[in-house]
Amino acid sequence: MAAQAKPELWRTETADAVAVLNIPGALKRPRTFDIDVSLLVRVPEDPSQAWHALTLEIDGKRQWHRRIASSCPGQTDGLDYHCRLVLEAGPALRIRAVAGSRGAVVQRLQIEAREDL
């Protein structure tokens, strides 16, 4: 009986405005990944002009972007994005998340890629 491969899990987390996750290529097989990107910001007590934004790039191409008004004065707010993609055998994958904000302060920017077997 052949042992089943363990699913890959790649993850990066930062308190900065840019997070990059590089997934090396696999020569023998394509892989399917569930990608989750999460931005958490601290909202000021008076959020009247505060906003936060999240942009996701995959291999240098913009995949998704959203900018919203920050809510929850004095607490946290955030944005999340999920996608699923197939990485063909051979090439590597570069995922880049960029946070933007005015008034709100980036607390955490996280990218996670879980392989679906």
Backbone as a chain_set.jsonl record, in Angstrom:
{"seq": "MAAQAKPELWRTETADAVAVLNIPGALKRPRTFDIDVSLLVRVPEDPSQAWHALTLEIDGKRQWHRRIASSCPGQTDGLDYHCRLVLEAGPALRIRAVAGSRGAVVQRLQIEAREDL", "coords": {"N": [[0.843, -1.173, 0.0], [0.701, 2.115, -0.958], [1.965, 5.043, 0.56], [-0.027, 7.862, 1.268], [0.395, 11.147, 0.059], [1.21, 13.889, 2.157], [-0.778, 16.774, 2.584], [0.301, 19.96, 1.384], [1.163, 22.904, 3.23], [1.451, 26.269, 3.232], [2.483, 29.33, 4.62], [2.448, 32.752, 5.606], [2.941, 35.55, 7.743], [2.633, 38.919, 8.775], [3.203, 42.147, 10.315], [3.412, 44.222, 8.715], [2.747, 46.206, 5.712], [2.974, 44.705, 3.431], [2.921, 41.392, 2.3], [4.492, 38.43, 1.26], [4.264, 35.314, -0.319], [5.935, 32.533, -1.35], [5.611, 29.686, -3.28], [7.213, 26.788, -4.0], [7.736, 25.111, -7.153], [6.463, 21.904, -8.217], [7.812, 19.112, -9.702], [6.606, 16.755, -10.599], [3.8, 16.717, -10.44], [0.579, 18.318, -10.758], [-0.903, 20.711, -8.502], [-3.579, 21.628, -6.327], [-4.604, 24.51, -4.695], [-6.111, 26.054, -1.861], [-6.413, 29.355, -1.265], [-6.071, 31.739, 1.218], [-6.397, 35.02, 2.294], [-5.852, 37.465, 4.699], [-6.542, 40.497, 6.303], [-6.037, 42.487, 9.098], [-6.9, 45.34, 10.886], [-6.286, 48.038, 13.184], [-8.681, 50.218, 14.363], [-9.194, 53.737, 14.572], [-10.426, 55.776, 17.356], [-12.116, 57.75, 16.368], [-13.389, 57.068, 13.522], [-14.132, 58.476, 11.214], [-12.928, 59.269, 8.753], [-11.432, 57.09, 8.192], [-10.064, 54.273, 6.444], [-9.477, 51.048, 4.95], [-7.636, 48.825, 2.833], [-7.17, 46.052, 0.601], [-5.086, 44.326, -1.579], [-4.57, 41.694, -3.84], [-2.106, 39.91, -5.48], [-1.202, 37.552, -7.928], [1.478, 35.872, -9.118], [2.421, 38.363, -10.063], [0.198, 39.562, -11.244], [-2.741, 41.431, -10.795], [-5.218, 40.05, -8.845], [-7.356, 40.554, -7.183], [-9.014, 43.287, -5.52], [-9.989, 45.428, -2.892], [-11.446, 48.173, -1.198], [-12.528, 49.57, 1.784], [-14.547, 51.472, 4.111], [-13.321, 51.905, 7.374], [-14.692, 50.403, 10.238], [-16.099, 49.934, 13.573], [-15.127, 51.591, 15.902], [-12.18, 52.157, 17.799], [-11.598, 49.499, 17.959], [-10.997, 46.467, 16.157], [-10.946, 45.843, 12.609], [-11.419, 44.34, 9.382], [-10.411, 42.681, 6.3], [-11.034, 39.945, 4.172], [-10.062, 37.416, 1.845], [-10.7, 34.757, -0.391], [-9.591, 32.229, -2.578], [-9.298, 29.681, -5.085], [-6.861, 27.768, -6.672], [-5.153, 26.143, -9.379], [-1.99, 24.837, -9.567], [0.086, 24.088, -12.007], [2.252, 21.311, -12.875], [5.678, 21.949, -12.427], [6.108, 25.071, -12.646], [6.784, 27.634, -10.158], [4.955, 29.505, -7.631], [3.968, 32.79, -6.867], [2.619, 34.714, -4.403], [1.307, 37.784, -3.521], [0.319, 40.06, -1.114], [-1.03, 43.227, -0.497], [-1.525, 45.774, 1.765], [-3.429, 48.691, 2.328], [-4.073, 51.822, 3.931], [-5.812, 54.464, 5.674], [-5.793, 56.293, 8.499], [-6.612, 53.918, 9.912], [-4.616, 51.261, 11.332], [-2.371, 48.822, 10.283], [-2.491, 45.654, 11.695], [-2.176, 42.919, 11.293], [-1.236, 40.975, 8.507], [-1.918, 38.323, 6.519], [-1.164, 35.397, 4.652], [-2.271, 32.319, 3.468], [-1.819, 29.124, 2.103], [-3.338, 26.206, 1.357], [-3.009, 22.931, 0.398], [-5.246, 21.0, -1.504], [-5.955, 17.759, -1.508]], "CA": [[0.0, 0.0, 0.0], [1.501, 3.33, -1.06], [1.606, 6.093, 1.51], [-0.616, 9.037, 0.636], [1.167, 12.365, 0.307], [0.654, 14.835, 3.123], [-1.06, 18.038, 1.902], [1.217, 21.068, 1.665], [0.636, 24.094, 3.881], [2.391, 27.38, 3.158], [1.868, 30.427, 5.368], [3.271, 33.862, 6.054], [2.199, 36.549, 8.505], [3.446, 40.086, 9.081], [2.51, 43.347, 10.801], [3.714, 45.234, 7.705], [1.736, 46.419, 4.686], [3.188, 43.796, 2.295], [3.269, 40.007, 2.623], [4.78, 37.644, 0.056], [4.356, 33.882, -0.095], [6.456, 31.818, -2.521], [5.404, 28.244, -3.233], [8.063, 26.194, -5.035], [7.094, 24.214, -8.105], [6.629, 20.455, -8.07], [8.098, 18.636, -11.046], [5.899, 15.551, -11.022], [2.341, 16.717, -10.35], [-0.12, 19.577, -10.497], [-1.456, 20.816, -7.155], [-4.67, 22.578, -6.151], [-4.466, 25.207, -3.414], [-7.063, 27.025, -1.35], [-5.64, 30.515, -0.83], [-6.79, 32.653, 2.108], [-5.654, 36.228, 2.631], [-6.571, 38.141, 5.771], [-5.99, 41.763, 6.788], [-6.631, 42.963, 10.341], [-6.435, 46.691, 11.196], [-6.765, 48.713, 14.394], [-9.485, 51.367, 13.942], [-9.106, 54.832, 15.547], [-11.655, 56.097, 18.095], [-12.969, 58.505, 15.441], [-13.061, 56.496, 12.208], [-14.921, 59.16, 10.185], [-12.21, 59.274, 7.475], [-10.539, 55.918, 8.15], [-10.367, 53.197, 5.502], [-8.416, 50.063, 4.734], [-7.742, 48.186, 1.521], [-6.36, 44.851, 0.406], [-4.864, 43.935, -2.97], [-3.919, 40.399, -3.971], [-1.463, 39.652, -6.768], [-0.698, 36.2, -8.129], [2.509, 35.927, -10.155], [2.548, 39.722, -10.578], [-1.043, 40.061, -11.842], [-3.76, 41.712, -9.792], [-6.299, 39.071, -8.795], [-8.489, 41.085, -6.436], [-8.757, 44.504, -4.748], [-11.159, 45.994, -2.231], [-11.199, 49.233, -0.221], [-13.753, 49.842, 2.526], [-14.449, 52.347, 5.282], [-13.067, 51.168, 8.612], [-15.74, 50.567, 11.249], [-15.748, 49.419, 14.91], [-14.214, 52.556, 16.535], [-11.365, 51.718, 18.917], [-11.421, 48.051, 17.935], [-10.366, 46.016, 14.921], [-11.771, 45.573, 11.437], [-10.561, 43.61, 8.469], [-10.836, 42.198, 4.992], [-10.601, 38.578, 3.878], [-10.287, 36.969, 0.476], [-10.443, 33.338, -0.605], [-9.676, 31.742, -3.955], [-8.769, 28.34, -5.289], [-6.157, 27.75, -7.946], [-4.384, 24.949, -9.736], [-0.604, 25.102, -9.931], [0.52, 22.996, -12.874], [3.575, 20.764, -12.582], [6.791, 22.735, -12.937], [6.376, 26.433, -12.187], [6.543, 28.076, -8.783], [3.854, 30.455, -7.496], [4.261, 33.919, -5.976], [1.408, 35.394, -3.96], [1.671, 39.025, -2.832], [-0.798, 40.818, -0.561], [-0.638, 44.592, -0.157], [-2.527, 46.483, 2.559], [-3.408, 50.145, 2.321], [-4.969, 52.344, 4.967], [-5.728, 55.847, 6.141], [-6.393, 56.322, 9.826], [-6.486, 52.58, 10.5], [-3.235, 50.791, 11.39], [-2.255, 47.384, 10.011], [-2.096, 44.806, 12.818], [-1.73, 41.623, 10.772], [-1.507, 40.634, 7.118], [-1.604, 36.895, 6.49], [-1.481, 34.596, 3.454], [-2.165, 30.889, 3.718], [-2.139, 28.274, 0.96], [-3.514, 24.812, 1.773], [-3.212, 22.028, -0.738], [-6.412, 20.134, -1.457], [-5.627, 16.48, -2.152]], "C": [[0.889, 1.236, 0.0], [1.019, 4.361, -0.045], [1.061, 7.304, 0.756], [0.201, 10.271, 1.026], [0.441, 13.252, 1.325], [0.401, 16.157, 2.398], [-0.073, 19.132, 2.328], [0.466, 22.204, 2.344], [1.732, 25.141, 3.864], [1.712, 28.572, 3.805], [2.9, 31.501, 5.667], [2.372, 34.873, 6.752], [3.144, 37.686, 8.858], [2.574, 41.184, 9.674], [2.782, 44.507, 9.842], [2.595, 45.303, 6.667], [1.891, 45.483, 3.486], [3.588, 42.416, 2.824], [3.463, 39.251, 1.313], [4.928, 36.182, 0.458], [4.805, 33.231, -1.396], [6.262, 30.322, -2.307], [6.254, 27.633, -4.345], [7.272, 25.25, -5.934], [7.345, 22.758, -7.753], [6.774, 19.888, -9.47], [7.163, 17.529, -11.522], [4.382, 15.645, -11.018], [1.77, 18.126, -10.228], [-0.689, 19.549, -9.08], [-2.57, 21.852, -7.148], [-4.555, 23.178, -4.757], [-5.693, 26.065, -3.129], [-6.228, 28.147, -0.742], [-6.54, 31.399, 0.029], [-5.874, 33.809, 2.467], [-6.493, 36.999, 3.645], [-5.811, 39.391, 6.213], [-6.758, 42.164, 8.036], [-6.033, 44.334, 10.643], [-7.02, 47.162, 12.52], [-7.442, 49.997, 13.931], [-9.368, 52.472, 15.002], [-10.461, 55.065, 16.235], [-12.643, 56.89, 17.233], [-12.645, 58.039, 14.021], [-13.726, 57.221, 11.031], [-14.238, 59.179, 8.812], [-11.319, 58.047, 7.286], [-11.031, 54.895, 7.127], [-9.199, 52.216, 5.483], [-8.706, 49.323, 3.436], [-6.811, 46.983, 1.464], [-6.301, 44.544, -1.086], [-4.127, 42.614, -2.972], [-3.387, 40.26, -5.385], [-0.983, 38.207, -6.798], [0.213, 36.226, -9.34], [2.526, 37.29, -10.858], [1.295, 40.307, -11.204], [-2.09, 40.265, -10.755], [-4.924, 40.742, -9.935], [-7.563, 39.687, -8.193], [-8.066, 42.344, -5.703], [-10.067, 44.965, -4.128], [-10.697, 47.06, -1.255], [-12.528, 49.548, 0.439], [-13.48, 50.828, 3.655], [-14.231, 51.472, 6.51], [-14.191, 51.45, 9.603], [-15.261, 49.96, 12.56], [-14.744, 50.346, 15.606], [-13.501, 51.989, 17.759], [-11.123, 50.224, 18.96], [-10.7, 47.652, 16.644], [-11.414, 45.788, 13.839], [-10.868, 44.837, 10.454], [-11.199, 43.33, 7.13], [-10.264, 40.803, 4.811], [-10.892, 38.264, 2.422], [-9.912, 35.496, 0.38], [-10.517, 33.044, -2.097], [-9.057, 30.347, -3.999], [-8.055, 28.357, -6.626], [-5.371, 26.47, -8.117], [-2.999, 25.402, -10.176], [-0.119, 23.889, -10.714], [1.907, 22.516, -12.478], [4.641, 21.663, -13.196], [6.955, 24.097, -12.297], [6.087, 26.656, -10.702], [5.395, 29.093, -8.808], [4.265, 31.537, -6.514], [2.959, 34.643, -5.69], [1.84, 36.612, -3.149], [0.402, 39.727, -2.389], [-0.284, 42.186, -0.129], [-1.799, 45.259, 0.572], [-2.335, 47.98, 2.393], [-4.34, 50.627, 3.412], [-4.774, 53.842, 5.145], [-6.471, 55.88, 7.463], [-6.26, 54.987, 10.549], [-5.021, 52.133, 10.41], [-3.215, 49.276, 11.187], [-1.748, 46.665, 11.257], [-1.508, 43.49, 12.318], [-2.159, 41.481, 9.316], [-1.014, 39.204, 6.938], [-2.024, 36.28, 5.155], [-1.291, 33.138, 3.835], [-2.597, 30.14, 2.472], [-2.168, 26.828, 1.454], [-3.791, 23.964, 0.547], [-4.435, 21.153, -0.476], [-6.081, 18.864, -2.215], [-6.851, 15.753, -2.633]], "O": [[1.742, 1.384, 0.875], [-0.181, 4.524, 0.175], [1.616, 7.718, -0.262], [0.635, 10.413, 2.169], [-0.787, 13.338, 1.333], [1.274, 16.625, 1.667], [0.327, 19.207, 3.49], [-0.711, 22.438, 2.072], [2.814, 24.929, 4.413], [0.525, 28.816, 3.586], [4.064, 31.211, 5.944], [1.202, 35.033, 6.404], [4.305, 37.46, 9.197], [1.35, 41.152, 9.546], [2.421, 45.648, 10.129], [1.621, 44.554, 6.737], [1.028, 45.466, 2.609], [4.468, 42.29, 3.675], [2.687, 39.415, 0.372], [5.611, 35.848, 1.426], [4.14, 33.36, -2.424], [6.686, 29.763, -1.296], [6.034, 27.932, -5.518], [6.269, 24.668, -5.52], [8.318, 22.427, -7.077], [5.941, 20.156, -10.336], [6.948, 17.379, -12.725], [3.719, 14.746, -11.537], [2.406, 19.015, -9.662], [-0.927, 18.476, -8.526], [-2.511, 22.84, -7.88], [-4.426, 22.46, -3.766], [-6.241, 26.713, -4.021], [-5.438, 27.923, 0.176], [-7.64, 31.763, -0.386], [-4.733, 33.614, 2.886], [-7.7, 37.163, 3.466], [-4.606, 39.351, 6.462], [-7.989, 42.181, 8.034], [-4.812, 44.49, 10.659], [-8.104, 46.741, 12.923], [-6.848, 50.779, 13.19], [-9.434, 52.186, 16.197], [-11.5, 54.61, 15.757], [-13.857, 56.721, 17.354], [-11.726, 58.562, 13.391], [-13.868, 56.637, 9.957], [-14.928, 59.11, 7.795], [-10.544, 57.977, 6.332], [-12.231, 54.677, 6.962], [-8.095, 52.517, 5.936], [-9.852, 49.209, 3.002], [-5.809, 46.908, 2.177], [-7.326, 44.507, -1.767], [-3.179, 42.42, -2.211], [-4.11, 40.461, -6.36], [-0.429, 37.702, -5.821], [-0.212, 36.557, -10.447], [2.632, 37.366, -12.082], [1.322, 41.451, -11.656], [-2.304, 39.399, -9.907], [-5.532, 40.627, -10.999], [-8.68, 39.395, -8.619], [-6.908, 42.476, -5.305], [-11.122, 44.9, -4.759], [-9.691, 46.89, -0.567], [-13.533, 49.768, -0.237], [-12.343, 50.998, 4.095], [-14.872, 50.433, 6.669], [-14.594, 52.599, 9.784], [-14.117, 49.513, 12.645], [-13.618, 49.929, 15.876], [-14.132, 51.413, 18.645], [-10.504, 49.727, 19.901], [-9.893, 48.415, 16.112], [-12.594, 45.571, 14.116], [-9.664, 44.73, 10.687], [-12.348, 43.684, 6.864], [-9.147, 40.516, 5.242], [-11.846, 38.779, 1.839], [-8.94, 35.046, 0.985], [-11.397, 33.547, -2.795], [-8.385, 29.912, -3.064], [-8.573, 28.894, -7.605], [-4.98, 25.81, -7.154], [-2.863, 26.251, -11.057], [0.064, 22.806, -10.158], [2.653, 23.241, -11.819], [4.521, 22.086, -14.346], [7.856, 24.278, -11.478], [5.27, 25.969, -10.089], [4.928, 29.488, -9.876], [4.837, 31.251, -5.462], [2.282, 35.124, -6.6], [2.631, 36.499, -2.213], [-0.494, 39.963, -3.199], [0.757, 42.296, 0.518], [-2.918, 45.306, 0.062], [-1.208, 48.47, 2.328], [-5.287, 49.932, 3.782], [-3.729, 54.404, 4.817], [-7.65, 55.532, 7.53], [-5.828, 54.954, 11.701], [-4.282, 52.568, 9.526], [-3.955, 48.544, 11.844], [-0.707, 47.021, 11.809], [-0.497, 43.005, 12.827], [-3.283, 41.817, 8.943], [0.157, 38.907, 7.172], [-3.081, 36.593, 4.607], [-0.287, 32.765, 4.442], [-3.61, 30.471, 1.856], [-1.157, 26.295, 1.91], [-4.695, 24.252, -0.237], [-4.627, 20.637, 0.625], [-5.94, 18.89, -3.437], [-6.741, 14.663, -3.195]]}, "num_chains": 1, "name": "protein.A"}
